Amino acid sequence: MDYREIITIEPGKRRGKPCIRGMRITVQDVLEYLAGGMTEQEVLSDFPELTHEDIRACLAFAANRERQLAVPEQYEIIA
């Protein structure tokens, strides 16, 4: 999946945070719902404008950002 087809960033919308398909729902919103214990189905029920692919795009976006982060020294793996 190419999340770039779903995740949009517009400077004037939600302070430039990554949003889903130009809506005002941010990737952070979705991730916080999931991290808070909501199931994917609960998120989709609460936000019928979202799709399964939207949620997968949020996860792919977050995974890509995580890959790009530098590992802080205190978390480096010592071989």
VOGU-3710 file (C-alpha; in Angstrom, 3 decimals, decimal comma):
1> mdyreiitie> 0,000/0,000/0,000  1,191/3,482/-0,823  -0,078/5,647/2,016  0,856/8,762/0,021  -2,331/8,268/-2,001  -4,401/8,595/1,199  -2,444/10,748/3,664  -2,487/14,443/2,781  -0,724/17,429/4,287  -2,194/20,886/3,769
11> pgkrrgkpci> -0,613/23,868/5,565  -3,984/25,481/6,404  -5,700/22,330/7,632  -5,202/21,077/11,202  -1,961/23,108/11,396  -0,388/21,090/8,599  -0,719/17,753/10,377  -1,033/14,670/8,159  -4,740/14,079/7,464  -6,747/11,369/5,781
21> rgmritvqdv> -7,890/12,117/2,219  -8,068/15,851/2,822  -10,520/15,470/5,708  -9,946/17,015/9,115  -9,235/13,621/10,687  -5,506/13,340/11,342  -3,242/10,333/11,385  -2,554/11,198/15,023  -6,290/11,059/15,822  -6,598/7,549/14,396
31> leylaggmte> -3,422/6,305/16,072  -4,530/7,696/19,433  -7,905/5,980/19,137  -6,236/2,666/18,375  -3,600/3,132/21,099  -6,362/4,005/23,544  -7,950/0,624/23,028  -10,517/1,200/20,305  -10,725/-1,564/17,751  -10,540/-0,799/14,060
41> qevlsdfpel> -14,243/-1,608/13,788  -15,072/0,854/16,574  -13,100/3,604/14,822  -14,882/2,830/11,542  -18,269/2,847/13,305  -17,562/6,205/14,965  -16,213/7,691/11,728  -18,175/6,160/8,831  -16,289/8,329/6,345  -13,125/6,302/7,092
51> thediracla> -12,250/3,006/5,438  -10,119/0,025/6,351  -7,560/1,301/3,820  -7,457/4,686/5,596  -6,532/3,005/8,870  -3,898/0,864/7,159  -2,490/4,032/5,561  -2,203/5,645/9,019  -0,281/2,636/10,297  1,979/2,590/7,224
61> faanrerqla> 2,616/6,326/7,591  3,542/5,894/11,263  5,796/2,925/10,488  7,599/4,940/7,826  8,134/7,845/10,221  9,451/5,438/12,851  11,966/4,027/10,364  13,236/7,536/9,703  13,888/8,399/13,354  17,386/8,236/14,700
71> vpeqyeiia> 17,741/5,889/17,657  18,654/7,835/20,813  21,911/6,725/22,352  20,262/5,263/25,466  18,263/2,891/23,235  21,066/1,704/21,013  21,539/-2,037/20,887  24,922/-3,075/22,211  26,302/-6,142/20,494
//
